Protein backbone atom coordinates (compact mmCIF):
# COMPACT_ATOMS: atom_id res chain seq x y z
CA UNK A 1 0.00 0.00 0.00
CA UNK A 2 1.45 3.33 -1.05
CA UNK A 3 -0.94 6.21 -0.60
CA UNK A 4 -0.55 9.06 -3.05
CA UNK A 5 0.76 11.42 -0.40
CA UNK A 6 1.69 10.86 3.23
CA UNK A 7 2.35 13.55 5.81
CA UNK A 8 3.71 13.41 9.36
CA UNK A 9 0.17 13.65 10.73
CA UNK A 10 -0.97 10.49 8.88
CA UNK A 11 0.25 8.21 11.65
CA UNK A 12 -2.07 5.26 10.92
CA UNK A 13 -1.39 5.26 7.17
CA UNK A 14 2.35 5.59 7.85
CA UNK A 15 2.18 2.73 10.37
CA UNK A 16 0.43 0.52 7.81
CA UNK A 17 3.06 1.35 5.19
CA UNK A 18 5.89 0.67 7.65
CA UNK A 19 4.36 -2.67 8.59
CA UNK A 20 4.27 -3.58 4.91
CA UNK A 21 7.83 -2.36 4.26
CA UNK A 22 9.37 -3.80 7.44
CA UNK A 23 7.20 -6.79 8.45
CA UNK A 24 9.86 -8.42 10.64
CA UNK A 25 10.72 -5.33 12.69
CA UNK A 26 9.39 -5.07 16.24
CA UNK A 27 8.08 -1.49 16.42
CA UNK A 28 8.60 -1.51 20.19
CA UNK A 29 12.36 -1.77 19.66
CA UNK A 30 12.80 0.81 16.88
CA UNK A 31 15.04 3.81 17.46
CA UNK A 32 13.49 7.14 16.55
CA UNK A 33 16.41 7.91 14.23
CA UNK A 34 15.62 4.77 12.22
CA UNK A 35 11.88 5.41 12.37
CA UNK A 36 12.39 8.95 11.07
CA UNK A 37 14.54 7.73 8.19
CA UNK A 38 12.15 4.93 7.25
CA UNK A 39 9.17 7.29 7.22
CA UNK A 40 11.03 9.72 4.98
CA UNK A 41 11.94 6.85 2.63
CA UNK A 42 8.33 5.66 2.19
CA UNK A 43 6.87 5.92 -1.30
CA UNK A 44 4.48 8.83 -1.32
CA UNK A 45 5.90 10.57 1.73
CA UNK A 46 5.61 14.27 0.96
CA UNK A 47 6.48 16.27 4.10
CA UNK A 48 9.85 17.89 4.81
CA UNK A 49 11.97 15.74 7.17
CA UNK A 50 12.41 18.60 9.64
CA UNK A 51 8.67 18.84 10.35
CA UNK A 52 8.71 15.82 12.64
CA UNK A 53 9.25 15.82 16.37
CA UNK A 54 9.30 13.31 19.21
CA UNK A 55 5.53 13.51 19.73
CA UNK A 56 4.86 12.73 16.06
CA UNK A 57 7.32 9.84 16.03
CA UNK A 58 5.75 8.44 19.21
CA UNK A 59 2.30 8.59 17.58
CA UNK A 60 3.61 6.74 14.52
CA UNK A 61 5.33 4.14 16.71
CA UNK A 62 2.17 3.55 18.77
CA UNK A 63 0.06 3.21 15.62
CA UNK A 64 2.62 0.74 14.20
CA UNK A 65 2.48 -1.32 17.41
CA UNK A 66 -1.32 -1.44 17.17
CA UNK A 67 -1.24 -2.38 13.47
CA UNK A 68 1.28 -5.14 14.15
CA UNK A 69 -0.88 -6.83 16.79
Secondary structure, DSSP 8 states (H G I E B T S, - for coil): ---S-B-TT-HHHHHHHHHHH-TT--GGG--HHHHHHHHHHSTTB-S-GGG--HHHHHHHHHHHHHHH-
